[in-house]
Amino acid sequence: FIYTIPANDNICSATDLGTLNPGNSIPSTNFNNICAGTQAGEPRTGDITNTVWYKFKTPPAQGLIQVDINDAENGSGANYAGVTLYEATAGTCAFGNLAERSFDHSCASNSAGFSYKCLKANTTYYIQAGTGYNFALCTDLVMGGRSTGTFQLNMSTPNLSPGPDLICNALDLGTFTNGTDISKDVYNQSNRCATVGAGEPDDMTGSLDKTVWYKFTTPPPYYLDGTLPNLYTVEIERTGGGAFDHIPAYTLWKQTAPTVRSCSPETFSNLSTLGSESWTTIGNTLRNLCLEPNTTYYIQVDHNCTTCFFGIDDYVEFNVHVKKSTYQPPNNICEAVDLGYITSNGTASGTATNVNWNNSNIFNGAPFNALPHSNRC
């Protein structure tokens, strides 16, 4: 059998695996490194030889919570795998532009792998895969020596997205209308990779730890007095988190004036709190809210925990829901909701006595949307 030098033997010819999005996995990739070598200046050559190269890119907005990479023997004489992950810190494939992020060449195993967390957005990462070498007692005696052959590379990432760390990049849930749009939602979020900005406002119990930001905008006025026909509820639904019972904590902020929010430094001006809640103590603070029309609101999400343990696994996973929760009838008698004719047939010609009126269909469309009614506002 005639072997050839792999096309991706050189880092600048790395096989492009494309963009890795949350929940994606790269199909198992077999490679043969019998004729692969190492380049001048290549890193980790004392721990991994006969290397081939792959690369992938992270999503443009928020990056990735985690990537799981495994390199394992797949027959044909391969023995003892090694794999390294590098972050490209500049636009070229020069070794000097690589920052090592994780490496493995475990002893007494033909499989090497790791999980690396908090990958930057819109960034290229390189994978160096090949035959690993540990200390002589392990590789040579226990494993019978290293050898080249066919290996299998696997890569996947959980279906979670890092929440936007900066208020200037707040994830926009969109603008409500006074129509049948009931809710704005975003799913599979996490604050695991977040920080706290300098001067970031705090209305929560305890100090801020890892905050992420979302926003939405209310519709224009509906009634003559400039009010809206619906009340709104903000909910942060916990879906997972750290090992010690971490739960969401969140604050709703009203933007009190149009504001251009810069990222460096972060701009937190013109924000007024409407209150804060924690997932285990949900009350009425952020439910059935009387919001103002044509106004942008920001949701700041963090976490707290019932059994926090020295900062270990401090994060929470969650879904964000902003929804119309009730219908608000008009304040002005001139805009009273017309219930129609309360007669036997719902028209002027019907009998008006001994009638059990039922015209529920009138409340199914906008802005009623079959919601409960309230006079709260």
Secondary structure, DSSP 8 states (H G I E B T S, - for coil): ------TTSSGGG-EEEEE--TT-EEEEEEEE-TT----TT-TTTTTEEEEEEEEEE--TTT-EEEEEEEEEE-STT-B-EEEEEEEE-SSS--GGGEEEEEEE--TT-SEEEEEEEEE-TT-EEEEEEEEE---HIIIIIIS---B-SEEEEEEE--S-EE--SSGGG-EEEEE--SSS--EEEEEEEE-TT----TT----SSS---S-EEEEEE-----STTS--SEEEEEEEEEEEE-TT-EEEEEEEEEE-S-----BTTB---SEEEEEEEEGGG--STTSSB---TT-EEEEEEEEEESS--TTTT--EEEEEEEEEEEE---SSGGG-------SSSSSTTS--SS-----GGGGTSTTTTT--B----
